[in-house]
Amino acid sequence: MVGLQLEGQVQIDVYSELGHELQGEFADSCDLELPVLTTRLPRLLGRLVVAAEVVGRGTLKLGFDTGEVLSVYEDSDMYECYHIEIPGRQRFVV
């Protein structure tokens, strides 16, 4: 599992594959399979989420102020792919 802690105590727990698209000097992308052994995700620490969208059946795309995009893939019909917890609201399970 990969846990993302966002501003306002929003939490996303990821149980599926991630994609991290890098912009600018690192014009490549990498798909991360769990368990994560190496990653560039620490580049996103302290960065601002400026866009969020759901693509297809449930793939979540988060755009950051650096131009990078983190995709949380909805890649399983049998298991939960991610949970989103927002304080004061219900828990979303995809």
N, C-alpha and C positions, 0 to 999 in steps of 0.2 A: 504494500500500500504506500502511496505517496500522499502526504497531507499538505494542503495549501492553506495558509492562514492569511486572510485578506483584511483590509481595513474594516472597522466596524464589527469585528469578531465574526465575520463571515468565514466559514470553513468549508473546504471542498476536500473530501476523501476520495482518492482515485484508486480503483481496483482494475483498471483496464490499461491499454497501451496509450502512451502519450506521444505527441509530435511537437517538436520545438523548432519553429521556423525562425532563422536568424536573418536579420536585415543588415544592410550596409557592409561593413568590413568582413563579415562572415556570411556571405551569400550562399548558404547551404541549409539543409534541413537534416534532422536526425530523428528517427523513430526510436523510442525507448521502450523496451520490453521489461516487464517486471520479472525478477527483481532488478532494480537499477544498480548497475555496477559503476558506471561512469556517466557523467552528465554535465551539461552546461547550465542546468537550471539555476545554480546559485547566481548567475548573472541577473536573475529577475528579483533577487532580494532587495527590498526597499523601493521597487519600481511601482509605478502607478498603472492600474488597469484602466484603460481609456475606452475599451469597447468589449462587448460580450454578445455572442449570438449563438443560437442553436442551429445546426446544419443537419439536414436529413432527419433521421429518426431520433437523434438525441446527441450527436457529437457537439460538444461545447467548445467554442473558440473564444479565447481571451486575448485581446490585443493590448499591448503594453506601450507606455510612452516612449520606449526605445525603438518602436516599430516591430518588435518581435511578437510572434503569435504562438501561444500555447494551445494545442488542440488536445482535448480529452475525448478519445474515441468511444462511441457507443458500439462496441464490437462483439457483444454476446447476447444471444436470445435467451440463454439459460441463467445468467448471473447478473447481479447488479454491477454496473460499470463505474458509477460514481454517486456520491451523496453530496448534497449541498445543504448546509445548515446556516440559516440567517436568523439571528436573535429576534424573538417576538413573532416569528412566522413558523409555518410547518416545515418539516424536513422533506426535501425533494430527493427522491431515489430514482435513478435512471439506469 
